[in-house]
Amino acid sequence: MTREEITNLDGKIIDRKMLDEIQQSEEVKAIRDNGMDGRRIGKRWYVVVFNDGYGVSVYVSTFAR
């Protein structure tokens, strides 16, 4: 995924597969797991950190579909 595609996901709920795709991007330095989000019940909060230190938040459902 490109940086622009990932940045457009800021604040969005995504699935685990998309999180894995984000992690494989050369633009991404790390993905931080911040645990359960208190404002989004059943969602886990991740911060995607780019190589320059900028980060965006994404949320992954903890319920299997």
Legacy VTK file of the C-alpha trace (Angstrom):
# vtk DataFile Version 3.0
C-alpha trace
ASCII
DATASET POLYDATA
POINTS 65 float
0.000 0.000 0.000
1.121 3.529 -0.627
1.452 6.170 2.064
-1.479 8.070 0.573
-3.721 4.978 0.678
-2.762 4.355 4.304
-3.217 8.003 5.291
-6.730 7.924 3.813
-7.572 5.171 6.333
-6.904 7.461 9.319
-9.702 6.959 11.860
-11.317 4.150 9.856
-12.292 0.629 10.887
-10.411 -1.931 8.803
-10.071 -5.715 8.820
-7.075 -7.762 9.934
-6.100 -8.546 6.330
-5.801 -4.841 5.499
-3.692 -4.287 8.626
-1.338 -7.002 7.386
-1.143 -5.267 3.976
-0.318 -1.965 5.682
2.463 -3.641 7.668
4.137 -4.821 4.457
4.402 -1.295 3.038
7.927 0.068 2.670
6.582 3.397 3.984
5.686 1.891 7.380
8.244 1.792 10.186
6.015 0.207 12.849
2.465 -0.553 13.899
1.717 0.092 17.570
-1.040 -1.872 19.268
-2.733 0.482 21.738
-5.239 -2.076 22.977
-8.994 -1.790 23.150
-10.493 1.570 22.269
-12.878 2.822 24.959
-14.897 4.868 22.478
-15.269 2.114 19.894
-16.573 -0.976 21.648
-15.169 -4.203 20.186
-12.404 -2.421 18.273
-8.660 -2.575 18.788
-6.717 0.664 18.206
-3.498 0.652 16.184
-1.193 3.526 15.263
0.613 3.117 11.953
3.954 4.928 12.157
5.640 5.978 8.933
9.412 6.155 8.433
9.388 9.910 9.147
7.591 9.420 12.502
4.151 10.603 11.350
1.345 8.316 12.471
-2.288 7.554 11.704
-4.841 5.623 13.756
-6.805 2.643 12.463
-9.206 0.315 14.237
-9.704 -3.436 13.822
-12.789 -5.333 14.923
-12.061 -7.917 17.601
-15.126 -9.949 16.610
-14.680 -12.743 14.083
-16.942 -12.538 11.030
LINES 1 66
65 0 1 2 3 4 5 6 7 8 9 10 11 12 13 14 15 16 17 18 19 20 21 22 23 24 25 26 27 28 29 30 31 32 33 34 35 36 37 38 39 40 41 42 43 44 45 46 47 48 49 50 51 52 53 54 55 56 57 58 59 60 61 62 63 64
